[in-house]
Amino acid sequence: MKSAVEKQIEEEFSLPWQIYRVATHELGGLHLIKEMKTKYTVSDLYDMLEMLDAHDALKKIAYEKAEAEAAAKRNQK
């Protein structure tokens, strides 16, 4: 299911949402937009999205763990 932001981007801009996601992610880059037309396949794009999702999930878990540890330290005082 697409979020409101994904729908808005697809309605207002010419490239698919997935390309914007890869190109604007901290692990991706805008240089990939040009390369998507000549160098990468749709399968490559979905592989990149899967890697970005895994990265984001691990980053979220690490952030939540750090927040929980910080809260525990605050409660010990």
TORMITI-392844 format. One record per residue: x, y, z of N, C-alpha, C in turn. Coordinates in steps of 0.2 Angstrom, whole numbers. Layout:
N
NODE  n.east  n.north   n.up  ca.east  ca.north  ca.up  c.east  c.north   c.up
NODE       X        Y      Z        X         Y      Z       X        Y      Z
...
END
This chain:
77
NODE  n.east  n.north   n.up  ca.east  ca.north  ca.up  c.east  c.north   c.up
NODE       4       -6      0        0         0      0       4        6      0
NODE       3       11     -4        7        17     -5       5       22      0
NODE      10       26      3        8        31      7       6       37      3
NODE       3       42      7        0        48      3       6       52      0
NODE      12       52      3       18        55      0      20       51     -7
NODE      20       45     -6       22        41    -12      17       42    -18
NODE      11       43    -17        5        44    -22       6       51    -24
NODE       8       56    -20        9        63    -22      15       63    -27
NODE      20       60    -25       26        61    -29      25       58    -36
NODE      21       52    -36       20        49    -43      15       53    -47
NODE      11       57    -44        6        61    -47       9       67    -50
NODE      14       70    -46       17        76    -48      24       76    -52
NODE      27       70    -52       34        70    -55      34       64    -60
NODE      39       64    -64       39        59    -70      42       52    -68
NODE      46       52    -63       50        46    -62      46       42    -57
NODE      46       35    -57       43        31    -52      46       32    -45
NODE      41       31    -40       43        33    -33      50       29    -31
NODE      50       23    -33       56        18    -31      63       22    -33
NODE      63       25    -39       69        28    -41      71       34    -37
NODE      65       38    -35       67        44    -30      69       41    -24
NODE      66       36    -21       69        33    -15      76       31    -15
NODE      78       27    -20       85        25    -21      90       32    -22
NODE      88       36    -26       92        42    -28      92       47    -22
NODE      87       47    -17       88        52    -12      90       49     -5
NODE      91       42     -5       93        39      1     100       40      3
NODE     102       40      9      109        42     11     114       37      8
NODE     111       31      7      116        26      3     116       26     -4
NODE     111       29     -7      110        29    -14     114       36    -17
NODE     110       39    -21      113        46    -23     110       48    -30
NODE     110       54    -31      107        57    -37     110       55    -43
NODE     116       53    -43      120        50    -49     116       44    -52
NODE     113       40    -47      109        34    -50     104       35    -54
NODE     101       41    -54       95        43    -59      97       42    -66
NODE     103       44    -68      105        44    -75     107       36    -76
NODE     110       33    -71      112        26    -72     106       21    -73
NODE     100       23    -70       94        19    -70      92       18    -77
NODE      93       23    -81       91        22    -88      96       18    -93
NODE     102       17    -91      107        14    -95     111        8    -92
NODE     111        8    -85      116         3    -82     112       -2    -78
NODE     107        0    -75      103        -5    -71      97       -7    -73
NODE      95      -14    -71       88       -16    -73      83      -15    -68
NODE      77      -17    -69       72       -16    -64      74      -21    -58
NODE      76      -27    -60       78       -31    -54      84      -28    -50
NODE      88      -25    -53       93       -21    -49      90      -16    -44
NODE      85      -12    -47       82        -7    -43      78      -10    -37
NODE      75      -16    -38       72       -19    -32      77      -22    -27
NODE      83      -24    -30       88       -27    -25      90      -21    -21
NODE      91      -15    -24       93        -9    -21      88       -7    -15
NODE      82       -7    -17       76        -5    -12      76      -10     -6
NODE      78      -17     -8       78       -21     -2      84      -20      2
NODE      89      -18      0       95       -17      4      94      -10      8
NODE      91       -5      5       89         1      8      84        0     14
NODE      79       -5     13       74        -6     18      78      -10     24
NODE      82      -15     22       86       -18     27      90      -13     31
NODE      94       -9     28       98        -3     31      93        1     36
NODE      88        3     33       83         7     37      80        4     43
NODE      79       -3     42       76        -7     48      81       -7     54
NODE      87       -9     52       93       -10     57      94       -3     60
NODE      94        2     56       95         9     59      90       11     64
NODE      84        9     62       78        10     67      79        6     73
NODE      80        0     73       81        -4     79      87       -1     83
NODE      92        1     80       98         3     84      96       10     87
NODE      92       14     84       90        20     87      85       19     93
NODE      80       14     92       76        13     97      79       10    103
NODE      85        6    102       88         3    108      92        8    111
NODE      95       13    108       99        18    111      94       23    115
NODE      88       24    112       83        28    116      81       24    122
NODE      80       18    122       78        14    128      84       14    133
NODE      90       13    131       95        14    136      96       20    139
NODE      95       26    135       96        32    138      90       34    143
NODE      84       31    141       78        32    146      80       28    152
NODE      83       22    152       84        18    158      89       22    162
NODE      94       25    159       99        29    163      96       35    166
NODE      92       38    163       88        44    166      84       41    172
NODE      81       36    171       76        33    177      81       31    183
NODE      87       29    182       91        27    187      93       33    192
NODE      93       39    189       96        44    193      91       46    198
END
